[in-house]
């Protein structure tokens, strides 16, 4: 029997407490629309993510057989992964795509670089399950709020002149460097619970005009306290040191390895290098936090503005009809394509030299690929082998996101 080059997948939903509840969760809604799987939405359950890659945690499966995607790929590497992935990415899907539905802040986190990930994996393979890095992008499907990267140094320095915050930067120098910021972040994260609570209380009483363009802190602080209490130092790091950004559907954010971030609210398509390594230091129970020193020592400071984390879309050169854009992060593991079709419109994409995984994020239509026709509905996920071109046709509108090598 010849190997199918295009086939439908089912994803796996998970239930972290930051997810949206029941049918409010887009991740759960899309997962439930996969035909023939035993997934029912519980209105009292939180649904945070749907994963649809070959990573062993929350894996994708071939829909018609129930086989793990990883097993199917390993059995047919040459046809399904292609020479590029076999030679450069250890014969595994080099990316991990997900849908996230976010009701409250994810942990304040960073994903370690390859060198640190290798060390952490060797030392604690249960917590750090692979030796890879995890740079990632998030493409907004709705309004999306996020803390990502650091503010400009001069903006941070001015906030730490406020009386409640002077204790964290006793020299009160006007000239901050990234190393100043590293040490202040470390000090904040290592502060005892009583200090954090007291500082948050005092910060909430600072007059709005003293905060200038950071006056939004007074609106966000009670929201974060309601989610994680007044003793979580993550609130201080995020509000005082990081960019708070609001994106609309179609906007994308780029998080490099070692980049500090915390997603706050919204629905997104997320894609990352094939890894599940993370260091958490805030917006989570104390027992779930990693070492504040390791976190601070690992921080990089590439991002100091909105422009440093915003990933603009470009017209895709794979598109024949001009209906597809590409988000191209500065890594070799993947690009993300987004196709938007109005009623009755069509798009054709030329073949890639690596595998693709696509999800219908809205609408319905049909796909012609590998000499066959496939029905497309919201939530349907397909694997597309290297060398296979696709044609999509919309009924009343169709949106597709596809990770490609």
Secondary structure, DSSP 8 states (H G I E B T S, - for coil): ----SEEEEE-EEE--TTBEEGGG-HHHHHHHTSTT------TTSEE-EEE-SS-STT--EETTT--BHHHHHHHTHHHHTHHHHHHHSTTS-SEEEEEEEESS---EEE---HHHHHHHHHH-TTTS--S----EEEEESS-EEEEEEE--HHHHHHHTTSGGGGGGSTT--S---HHHHHHHHHHHHHS-HHHHHHHHHHHHTS-HHHHGGGTTHHHHHHHHHHHH-TT-THHHHHHHHEEEEEE-TT-EEEE-TT--EEEEEEEEEEEEES----EEEESS-GGG---HHHHHHH------SHHHHB--EEE-TTBSSS-EEEE--SSSS-EEEEEEE-TT-EEEE---SS-EEEEEEEEEEEEEETTEEEEEETT-EEEE-TT--EEEEEEEEEEEEEEE-
